[in-house]
Amino acid sequence: MTDSNHAPVCGVYCGSCHLLGEQCPGCGYVDGRPFWTASVGVEVCPLHECCRDQRHLEHCGLCADFACGLFLQLRDPEMSDEQFEQSLKTRQEALRRRTEVGTEQWLSEVSGRR
């Protein structure tokens, strides 16, 4: 069984994150308040706040404004420009696929379960 709490609004799959379990239980478990928010001076992830709290959507790929300025600009300050561009591309592809097949199927695909 897949864990939908490992499918945040931004297109990242928490199950592939090296911080899962150590610093973070998965974005869905902390309701948009992952460990890194304090280091960038916010209480809630801006993407989570926009998508879930304001627009009441499951993920950014379901938004009519996808990929908006917020999505395209919010970045991990530790990433190089190349890493950030790759991350954007990967997350956009993931959200398009997730929109196409649904979260459960997407989670099965990215976690290696069928």
C-alpha positions in Angstrom: 0.0 0.0 0.0 1.2 3.5 -0.9 1.3 6.4 1.6 -0.4 9.5 0.3 1.3 11.5 3.0 4.5 11.1 0.9 2.8 12.9 -2.0 3.1 16.6 -1.3 1.6 19.4 -3.4 4.9 20.3 -5.1 5.5 17.0 -7.0 8.3 15.7 -4.9 8.0 12.1 -3.8 9.0 12.0 -0.1 9.9 8.4 -0.2 13.0 9.2 -2.3 14.2 12.0 0.1 17.3 11.2 2.2 15.7 13.2 5.0 12.6 11.0 5.3 12.6 9.5 8.8 15.5 11.4 10.1 14.4 15.1 9.9 11.0 14.7 8.3 8.1 12.1 8.5 6.8 13.2 5.0 5.1 16.4 4.0 1.6 15.1 4.5 2.3 14.2 8.1 3.3 17.7 9.0 0.5 19.5 7.1 2.8 21.8 5.1 5.1 22.5 8.0 8.3 20.6 7.1 11.5 21.2 9.1 12.9 23.6 6.5 10.2 26.3 6.8 11.9 27.8 9.9 15.2 28.2 8.1 13.5 30.3 5.4 11.4 32.3 7.7 7.9 31.0 7.1 5.5 28.9 9.2 4.0 26.9 6.3 5.4 25.9 2.9 4.1 28.6 0.5 3.1 26.0 -2.1 1.2 24.0 0.5 -0.5 27.1 1.8 -1.6 28.2 -1.7 -2.6 24.8 -3.0 -4.2 23.2 0.0 -5.2 26.0 2.3 -6.3 28.6 -0.2 -7.3 26.7 -3.3 -8.3 23.5 -1.6 -6.6 21.3 -4.3 -4.8 18.0 -3.7 -1.6 19.2 -5.6 -0.3 22.0 -7.8 -0.8 20.0 -11.0 -4.6 20.4 -10.6 -4.4 24.2 -10.5 -5.5 26.2 -13.5 -2.4 28.4 -12.9 0.1 25.6 -12.9 3.1 26.3 -13.1 2.7 29.7 -11.5 5.3 32.1 -10.5 5.4 30.8 -6.9 6.0 27.3 -8.1 8.7 28.4 -10.5 10.5 30.6 -8.0 10.4 28.7 -4.7 13.7 27.0 -4.4 16.0 25.3 -2.0 18.7 27.9 -1.5 21.3 25.1 -1.3 20.7 24.1 -4.9 22.8 25.3 -7.7 21.0 26.8 -10.7 21.4 23.6 -12.6 20.0 21.5 -9.8 17.1 23.9 -9.4 16.2 23.7 -13.1 16.4 19.9 -13.0 14.2 19.9 -9.9 11.6 22.1 -11.6 11.5 19.9 -14.7 11.2 16.7 -12.6 8.5 18.1 -10.4 6.5 19.5 -13.3 6.6 16.1 -15.1 5.6 14.3 -11.9 2.6 16.6 -11.4 1.5 16.2 -15.0 1.7 12.4 -14.6 0.0 12.5 -11.2 -2.9 14.6 -12.7 -3.2 12.1 -15.6 -3.2 8.8 -13.5 -4.2 10.0 -10.0 -2.2 10.0 -6.8 -2.5 6.3 -5.9 -1.3 5.2 -9.3 1.5 7.8 -9.3 2.7 6.7 -5.9 2.7 3.1 -7.0 4.8 4.1 -10.0 7.4 6.2 -8.2 7.7 3.9 -5.2 8.3 0.9 -7.5 5.1 -0.9 -6.4 2.6 -2.1 -9.0 
